[in-house]
Amino acid sequence: MNDALFPALLRYWRGRRGLSQLALALEADVSARHLSFLESGRARPSEEMVSRLFSVLAAPLREHNQALVAAGFPPRFAEPGLDAMAPEVDQALNQMMAQHEPYPLTVLSLDGTIVRSNRAAQTLFGAFVAQPEALRQPLDMYSLLFDARLMRPFVVDWESLARGMVARLHRERLQRGDAKLGPVLERVLALPGVPRAWRQPDFSTEAHPTLRVRLERGELRVGFLVTVTVFSAPQQVTLDELRIESCFPLDDATREVCKRFARSPGTRKRQGRR
C-alpha cells in the first residue's frame, strides 16, 4: 500500500463530490471515525471498503482501479484493448453502425478519438474537410471541429457549437477528474481562433443532452441532431470510456443528401468541393 496516496485519493474524491466526512460515512455505512482514520492514513482499508467508498463517490472505473492499487490490491475492472472487447460487444457496435446507415455514427474514446465509424460518417464528413492532407491519425472529433484546416470552416454558427462542446468538456473533466481530459481541453483551447475566455468553465451555458450540427460547403448542406449513448454499468474501463455519437437528420434535404452519398460513391468528393 502507498501510505500517502490512498488517503489523498479518498480526500480528493470526497472533496470533488462536495461531501463531508459524516455525509460520506452515512452513505457508505461506515463510522465517521473510521473514515477519518482512513483519510489520515491511521487505518488501512480492506479491499471491500475501498470499493464501497469509491462506488458511493461514483468515481470512474479507471480511478476506482487506481484507488485499489494505491491501497495494495489488484485492480478490479479490466481494461481490454478495443480490438479485444467481448465478441458480443463488438458485434453490437458493428450492428449499430450498420443499422444507422445511411446516417453517420461514430464510436469515440473519452478523449474524442474516433475508434470506429460507419461508412456514412467517413464519406459524408470527409466531404467537409478543407485540407485532407492536414488529417492526422488517429482522428479525433475535437480536432475535426476546432481545427480551421479541417471541418471548422463549414460549421454553421461554429462559435455557438464550439462553446457548448468546451462547456461540456469542462463539466465532464470536473465530474470525472480524469487525467485524460485535461490534455484534451488544453489542446483544444490552444488552437487558433479559440477564445481565451473559454479557458474558464462557463456554468451559465445550458448543458443539453443533444447537439445540433449544421454543415455547409457550397451547395452541399446538411443538419443533424447528435445524440450520445454510453454503456450502463459497463464493469470495464474500456467500455466505461466509450461514447457512441449518432447523427439524425434534421430535415428531408439532409435525408436525401445522405441517401445520395450512399448510392453514388463516385460523386462524393466532387460534391464537397467549392
VMD Tcl script that draws the C-alpha trace (Angstrom):
set ca {
  {0.00 0.00 0.00}
  {1.12 3.54 -0.76}
  {0.61 5.07 2.69}
  {0.16 8.59 1.32}
  {-1.59 8.02 -1.99}
  {-4.78 6.24 -0.94}
  {-5.70 8.77 1.79}
  {-5.01 11.58 -0.70}
  {-7.23 9.96 -3.34}
  {-10.03 9.46 -0.82}
  {-9.87 13.08 0.34}
  {-9.70 14.29 -3.26}
  {-12.78 12.41 -4.43}
  {-14.78 13.25 -1.31}
  {-13.97 16.92 -1.88}
  {-14.81 16.69 -5.59}
  {-18.24 15.29 -4.72}
  {-18.76 18.02 -2.10}
  {-19.32 15.58 0.77}
  {-18.35 15.99 4.39}
  {-16.76 13.04 6.17}
  {-20.04 12.50 8.02}
  {-22.10 12.54 4.81}
  {-19.81 10.04 3.09}
  {-19.73 7.84 6.19}
  {-23.53 7.72 6.28}
  {-23.77 6.95 2.55}
  {-21.17 4.19 2.79}
  {-22.49 2.79 6.09}
  {-19.16 3.23 7.88}
  {-18.36 5.15 11.05}
  {-17.17 8.73 10.64}
  {-14.27 7.91 13.00}
  {-13.07 5.07 10.77}
  {-13.38 7.24 7.67}
  {-11.32 9.94 9.39}
  {-8.65 7.34 10.18}
  {-8.62 6.19 6.55}
  {-8.15 9.74 5.29}
  {-5.34 10.42 7.74}
  {-3.59 7.13 7.00}
  {-4.02 5.88 10.58}
  {-6.11 2.93 9.33}
  {-5.77 0.68 6.32}
  {-8.83 -0.12 4.22}
  {-9.95 -3.56 3.20}
  {-10.48 -4.25 -0.49}
  {-14.24 -4.28 0.09}
  {-14.04 -0.91 1.87}
  {-12.13 0.70 -0.99}
  {-14.73 -0.47 -3.50}
  {-17.62 0.57 -1.28}
  {-16.29 4.09 -0.78}
  {-15.35 4.69 -4.41}
  {-18.66 3.29 -5.60}
  {-20.53 5.71 -3.34}
  {-18.28 8.50 -4.67}
  {-19.23 7.46 -8.24}
  {-15.58 7.54 -9.27}
  {-14.91 6.47 -12.87}
  {-13.71 2.89 -13.16}
  {-10.17 3.94 -14.06}
  {-9.92 5.97 -10.83}
  {-11.60 3.15 -8.89}
  {-8.80 0.84 -10.06}
  {-6.16 3.40 -9.10}
  {-7.57 3.61 -5.57}
  {-7.45 -0.19 -5.23}
  {-3.84 -0.31 -6.39}
  {-2.91 2.56 -4.06}
  {-4.41 0.57 -1.17}
  {-2.37 -2.51 -2.11}
  {-4.97 -4.51 -4.01}
  {-5.20 -5.61 -7.65}
  {-7.43 -3.59 -9.99}
  {-10.99 -4.89 -10.20}
  {-12.08 -3.60 -13.59}
  {-10.42 -4.91 -16.72}
  {-9.17 -2.61 -19.48}
  {-9.09 -4.71 -22.66}
  {-7.90 -3.12 -25.86}
  {-10.51 -2.02 -28.36}
  {-9.55 -5.00 -30.50}
  {-10.05 -7.37 -27.58}
  {-13.57 -6.49 -26.46}
  {-16.08 -9.24 -25.81}
  {-17.42 -10.64 -29.12}
  {-20.98 -9.72 -28.22}
  {-20.00 -6.09 -27.61}
  {-18.02 -5.97 -30.83}
  {-20.96 -7.42 -32.71}
  {-23.38 -4.95 -31.11}
  {-21.24 -1.98 -32.15}
  {-20.94 -3.26 -35.71}
  {-24.69 -3.83 -35.87}
  {-25.41 -0.32 -34.57}
  {-23.13 1.20 -37.19}
  {-24.68 -0.83 -39.99}
  {-28.28 -0.20 -38.96}
  {-27.71 3.55 -38.69}
  {-26.75 3.82 -42.37}
  {-27.11 5.99 -44.37}
  {-26.67 8.39 -41.45}
  {-23.35 8.96 -39.65}
  {-22.46 7.12 -36.45}
  {-19.10 7.27 -34.67}
  {-17.67 5.50 -31.63}
  {-15.37 7.72 -29.59}
  {-13.00 7.16 -26.71}
  {-13.12 9.52 -23.73}
  {-10.60 11.92 -25.28}
  {-12.61 12.22 -28.50}
  {-10.52 9.81 -30.57}
  {-12.66 8.17 -33.26}
  {-12.16 4.45 -32.72}
  {-14.88 3.32 -35.15}
  {-17.20 4.95 -37.64}
  {-19.70 3.73 -40.18}
  {-19.45 4.32 -43.91}
  {-21.78 7.31 -43.84}
  {-19.61 9.12 -41.26}
  {-16.46 8.53 -43.26}
  {-17.84 9.63 -46.61}
  {-20.16 12.47 -45.62}
  {-17.88 14.13 -43.07}
  {-14.96 13.63 -45.43}
  {-16.69 15.98 -47.87}
  {-16.44 18.77 -45.28}
  {-12.68 18.63 -44.67}
  {-10.97 21.75 -46.01}
  {-7.45 20.30 -46.25}
  {-7.46 16.47 -46.31}
  {-3.65 16.49 -46.14}
  {-3.93 18.05 -42.66}
  {-5.74 15.00 -41.27}
  {-3.73 13.08 -38.69}
  {-4.23 9.55 -37.40}
  {-5.87 8.68 -35.17}
  {-8.69 11.07 -35.99}
  {-10.41 12.84 -33.13}
  {-13.66 14.74 -33.10}
  {-12.29 17.81 -31.33}
  {-9.60 18.39 -33.95}
  {-12.11 17.87 -36.76}
  {-14.47 20.52 -35.42}
  {-11.97 23.02 -33.94}
  {-9.12 22.98 -36.47}
  {-9.61 25.57 -39.23}
  {-7.88 23.24 -41.69}
  {-10.49 20.54 -41.21}
  {-14.28 20.86 -40.72}
  {-14.47 24.11 -38.79}
  {-14.88 26.46 -41.83}
  {-18.06 24.61 -42.84}
  {-19.78 24.51 -39.43}
  {-22.74 26.90 -39.35}
  {-22.64 29.08 -36.21}
  {-19.37 27.43 -35.21}
  {-18.84 29.60 -32.13}
  {-22.11 28.52 -30.54}
  {-21.44 24.82 -31.17}
  {-17.81 25.03 -30.05}
  {-18.65 26.96 -26.88}
  {-21.18 24.27 -25.94}
  {-18.65 21.50 -26.60}
  {-15.99 23.22 -24.47}
  {-18.51 23.76 -21.66}
  {-19.43 20.08 -21.78}
  {-15.73 19.12 -21.73}
  {-15.16 21.34 -18.68}
  {-18.11 19.74 -16.88}
  {-17.03 16.20 -17.68}
  {-13.49 16.90 -16.56}
  {-14.73 18.28 -13.24}
  {-17.15 15.40 -12.81}
  {-14.77 12.59 -13.74}
  {-11.48 14.07 -12.60}
  {-9.95 12.06 -15.41}
  {-6.36 12.84 -16.35}
  {-7.20 12.13 -19.99}
  {-9.47 15.16 -20.31}
  {-7.04 17.82 -19.10}
  {-4.66 17.50 -22.09}
  {-7.63 17.40 -24.49}
  {-9.01 20.64 -23.09}
  {-5.60 22.32 -23.26}
  {-5.06 21.19 -26.85}
  {-8.49 22.43 -27.94}
  {-8.07 25.80 -26.21}
  {-4.63 26.29 -27.78}
  {-5.95 26.09 -31.36}
  {-6.01 29.38 -33.31}
  {-9.27 31.26 -33.08}
  {-10.50 29.65 -29.87}
  {-11.39 32.47 -27.41}
  {-9.22 32.64 -24.29}
  {-12.34 33.31 -22.23}
  {-13.33 29.67 -22.77}
  {-10.46 28.57 -20.53}
  {-12.73 29.13 -17.54}
  {-15.76 26.85 -17.06}
  {-18.96 28.64 -18.05}
  {-21.76 27.17 -15.98}
  {-24.21 29.68 -17.39}
  {-24.15 27.70 -20.64}
  {-27.05 25.27 -20.50}
  {-25.99 21.63 -20.79}
  {-28.12 19.99 -23.46}
  {-28.36 16.19 -23.81}
  {-28.04 16.57 -27.59}
  {-26.20 18.77 -30.08}
  {-27.41 20.32 -33.33}
  {-24.80 20.50 -36.06}
  {-25.24 22.14 -39.46}
  {-22.59 21.93 -42.17}
  {-22.47 23.94 -45.39}
  {-19.94 23.74 -48.21}
  {-21.08 25.38 -51.40}
  {-24.37 23.75 -52.37}
  {-23.80 20.79 -50.04}
  {-25.79 21.38 -46.85}
  {-26.74 19.01 -44.04}
  {-28.09 19.31 -40.50}
  {-28.05 16.70 -37.74}
  {-29.27 16.14 -34.22}
  {-26.42 14.36 -32.45}
  {-27.16 12.06 -29.50}
  {-24.59 10.44 -27.21}
  {-25.02 6.89 -25.89}
  {-22.91 5.30 -23.14}
  {-22.80 1.80 -21.69}
  {-24.76 1.32 -18.47}
  {-22.80 -0.32 -15.62}
  {-20.05 -1.39 -18.03}
  {-17.75 -3.09 -15.48}
  {-14.81 -2.46 -17.82}
  {-12.66 0.65 -18.06}
  {-12.69 0.45 -21.86}
  {-16.49 0.38 -22.13}
  {-16.87 3.00 -19.40}
  {-14.91 5.42 -21.58}
  {-16.68 4.78 -24.91}
  {-19.17 7.24 -26.37}
  {-21.46 6.42 -29.31}
  {-22.48 9.52 -31.27}
  {-25.45 9.02 -33.60}
  {-26.47 11.66 -36.16}
  {-30.15 12.01 -37.04}
  {-31.17 14.24 -39.97}
  {-32.93 17.46 -39.04}
  {-34.75 17.79 -42.35}
  {-35.74 15.99 -45.53}
  {-32.97 17.69 -47.51}
  {-30.35 16.10 -45.23}
  {-32.01 12.70 -45.59}
  {-31.79 12.99 -49.35}
  {-28.12 14.04 -49.23}
  {-27.27 11.03 -47.05}
  {-29.14 8.67 -49.37}
  {-27.43 10.20 -52.39}
  {-23.99 9.73 -50.84}
  {-24.84 6.11 -50.08}
  {-25.92 5.48 -53.68}
  {-23.25 7.40 -55.55}
  {-19.76 6.80 -54.11}
  {-18.11 8.23 -57.20}
  {-19.58 11.70 -56.70}
  {-18.85 12.25 -53.02}
  {-15.60 14.16 -53.36}
  {-16.91 16.34 -56.18}
  {-19.98 17.30 -54.14}
  {-17.77 18.57 -51.36}
  {-15.74 21.00 -53.49}
  {-16.43 24.71 -53.57}
}
mol new
graphics top color blue
foreach p $ca { graphics top sphere $p radius 0.5 }
foreach p [lrange $ca 0 end-1] q [lrange $ca 1 end] { graphics top cylinder $p $q radius 0.2 }
display resetview
